[in-house]
């Protein structure tokens, strides 16, 4: 009788032990499953890129609707009697590219056989905008070097078309260095000096008639 009771008690203890183990395993499985679930990496935040700078541009208050103001050419009464006009155009150069050290200016008359009216080198640059004021050709310091125009003198020589309408092309060059030019240089010299260091260029056209 005692053996039967002991056997029954052992069976009960064994059943309770198995039940407890089963509960422990079932409790661990969800945790293991949760641990095994891969976590997704957070989506990268979109990067905002800066808008590219527009191309370099040149404008002038002295050119309206494509026509140069009278005072910048031969019809200026100040230069009557065959005098060559020397009042230079104002220019505004914008969106100058990074790395620009100096600007150069070349003004020619394609309708007059590429007659050279103005050559300028070593205009200093400090930023993305440079404003060249009216009459700068006469007011500039000596470190801004000017070439000899086809009239034969230094600086700006304004439009003096013999007849009809001529269109004058002013080109501004952004350069990565200063130019080793002396006052009185000619067009071929500045073209050669700028080779390999032009970062950008921009043009403005202005017509003038007698």
Long-range contacts (C-beta under 8 A, 24 or more apart in sequence): 53-95, 53-97, 53-128, 54-95, 55-95, 55-200, 55-202, 56-93, 56-94, 56-95, 56-96, 56-97, 56-172, 56-174, 56-200, 56-201, 56-202, 57-93, 57-94, 57-95, 57-202, 58-91, 58-92, 58-93, 58-94, 58-170, 58-172, 58-202, 58-203, 58-204, 59-91, 59-92, 59-94, 59-204, 60-89, 60-90, 60-91, 60-92, 60-170, 60-204, 60-206, 61-90, 61-92, 62-89, 62-90, 62-134, 62-206, 63-89, 63-204, 63-205, 63-206, 66-205, 66-206, 66-207, 67-206, 67-207, 67-208, 68-159, 68-168, 68-206, 68-207, 68-208, 72-158, 72-159, 72-208, 73-158, 73-159, 73-160, 73-208, 74-158, 74-159, 74-160, 74-161, 74-210, 75-210, 76-158, 79-158, 84-151, 84-153, 84-157, 84-158, 84-160, 85-156, 85-157, 85-158, 85-159, 85-160, 86-137, 86-138, 86-155, 86-156, 86-157, 86-158, 87-134, 87-135, 87-156, 87-158, 88-118, 88-134, 88-135, 88-136, 88-137, 88-138, 88-155, 88-156, 88-158, 89-134, 89-156, 89-170, 89-206, 90-131, 90-132, 90-133, 90-134, 90-136, 91-131, 91-132, 91-170, 91-172, 91-204, 92-129, 92-130, 92-131, 92-132, 93-129, 93-130, 93-131, 93-132, 93-172, 93-174, 93-202, 94-128, 94-129, 95-128, 95-129, 96-125, 96-127, 96-128, 96-129, 96-130, 96-174, 96-200, 97-174, 97-199, 97-200, 99-176, 99-199, 100-125, 100-174, 100-175, 100-176, 100-199, 100-200, 101-125, 101-175, 101-176, 101-177, 101-178, 102-175, 102-177, 102-178, 102-179, 103-130, 103-172, 103-173, 103-174, 103-175, 104-172, 104-173, 104-175, 104-179, 104-190, 104-194, 105-132, 105-170, 105-171, 105-172, 105-173, 106-170, 106-171, 106-173, 106-187, 106-190, 107-156, 107-168, 107-169, 107-170, 107-171, 108-168, 108-169, 108-187, 109-159, 109-161, 109-166, 109-167, 109-168, 109-169, 110-167, 110-169, 111-161, 111-165, 111-166, 111-167, 112-161, 112-166, 115-150, 116-147, 116-149, 116-150, 116-186, 116-187, 117-149, 117-150, 117-156, 117-157, 117-158, 117-159, 117-168, 118-146, 118-149, 118-155, 118-156, 118-157, 118-170, 119-146, 119-147, 119-148, 119-149, 119-185, 119-186, 119-187, 119-190, 120-144, 120-145, 120-146, 120-147, 121-145, 121-146, 121-147, 121-178, 121-179, 121-181, 121-185, 121-190, 121-193, 122-178, 122-179, 122-181, 125-174, 142-183, 145-179, 145-181, 145-182, 145-183, 145-185, 146-183, 147-181, 147-183, 147-184, 147-185, 147-186, 147-187, 147-189, 147-190, 148-184, 148-185, 148-186, 154-183, 154-184, 158-208, 159-208, 161-208, 161-209, 161-210, 162-210, 163-210, 164-209, 164-210, 165-207, 165-208, 165-209, 166-207, 166-208, 166-209, 167-205, 167-206, 167-207, 168-205, 168-206, 168-207, 168-208, 169-203, 169-204, 169-205, 170-203, 170-204, 170-205, 170-206, 171-201, 171-202, 171-203, 172-201, 172-202, 172-203, 173-198, 173-200, 173-201, 174-198, 174-199, 174-200, 174-201, 175-199
